[in-house]
Amino acid sequence: MEAKVQHRSLYVYLYYNRDRRKLSSYGDIAYHSRRLRYVQLFVKADQLSSIIAQLQGQSFVRDIQTSLLTELPLTYQSIDLGTLESGD
């Protein structure tokens, strides 16, 4: 069975929208905001630091932010999910 590859999300802010095409070689483009001029880019988690270093050297990149979704707790500590499923 094939191992699942972990991906991380990067938000790459651009100077011009036409430079979006250049980002497709770094990862998978999930979303492009034309008004705010940013691209949501999915990259492999093990290559994250090297891709950020490569993108920071590019002249068309204004700013790079990583997604904080992996740092959020996804467990519900104060909610008992058993009572919600019973329909009470």
Buried (B, 14 or more C-beta within 10 A) or exposed (E): EEEEEEBBBBBBBBEEBEBBEBBEEBBEBEEBEEEEBBBBBBBBEEBBEEBBEEBEEBEBBEEBEBBEEEEEEEEEEEEEEEEEEEEE
